[in-house]
Amino acid sequence: MTGLAPELTFAHRHLLGIEGLSPDEITLLLDRAETYVAQNRLADKKKAVLVGRTIINLFFESSTRTRTSFELAGKRLGGDVINMSVSTSSIKKGETLIDTAMTLNAMHPDVLVVRHPDSGGVKLLSEKVNCAVINGGDGSHEHPTQALLDALTIRRRKGRLAGLRVAICGDVLHSRVARSNIYLLNTMGARIRLIAPRTLIPPAVERMGVEVFNDMKEGLKDCDIVMMLRLQSERMHTNYFPSIREYFHFFGLDYEKLASAKPDALIMHPGPMNRGVEIDSEVADDIGRSAIREQVEMGVAVRMACLEVLALNLPAWVEGAD
């Protein structure tokens, strides 16, 4: 039976979320991604790991970073990568998600990378195909590879995840990035604080093992990591705060608020950034403390690791299928 080497055993057919992954499984993906960081900095970035494998990127929502990094990841591993444009596909002509899944399944891809505006949409599609599925973000549910790249960035800068105090600030209510990071960081032993207006905090979120603050200076006190979130206006159907100006005044990251965190606190943002809304440009571009550009770089390495682990694990699932 072909498949993963013993040291790359991964007990999941798909990567639909961080919830349910063990510390060892998360570490496996991070360690594998670490090997690709140096590879991606070489002149020759390609490896023949996924030659003969087909990866389809199916994005129902627009994306620059995620789709591009998955495309790069697949090509650098030697795979055949296809980007499906939903705006010109049969989906826009009335084809259902299940019809699309069955059509793609008939083409025998090895991995589908799917982004969908509805929470649970990617899971539904995964139940109708034989290949591996990676969740590229579904509604306000999860964005697992973003949490993994954030974790890799933190681990490389701080040397660990366990015991770190991490502040996740901003539009937590609509953020799949926040949810995936909460699952991952809790699993790996970090301590999490959520900082946002009361209107942008999910109900009963404390049950997820986090502390909640409505004041930036209080919430950032002694934090090792400051992770800012984008205001997701496309998911807001009512007014959650009086104005952008007032939001930045109370919850936008500037040096005055950052002074409450540890002097070496790392600044992060999943992008795209709304400068002057959730973060001040000077802070975002602080070479010594901002890891925002590094997050983008780690994204390619993490997605290479996920594609490799799932694509090479696939035969074990296919051979055991009905």
ABEGO torsion letter per residue (X at the ends): XBEBBAAABBABABBABABGBBAAAAAAAAAAAAAAAAAAABABABBAAABGBBBBBBBABBBAAAAAAAAAAAAAAGBBBBBBBAAABAAAAGBBAAAAAAAAAAAGBABBBBBBABBGAAAAAAAABABBBBBAEBEABBBAAAAAAAAAAAAAAAGBABGBBBBBBEBAAABAAAAAAAAAAAAAGBBBBBBBBAAABBBGAAAAGBBBBABAAAAABGBABBBBBBBBAAABABBABABAAAAAAAABBBAAAAAABBAABBBBBAOBBBBGAABBAAAAABAAABAAAAAAAAAAAAAAAAAAAAAAAAAAAAAABX
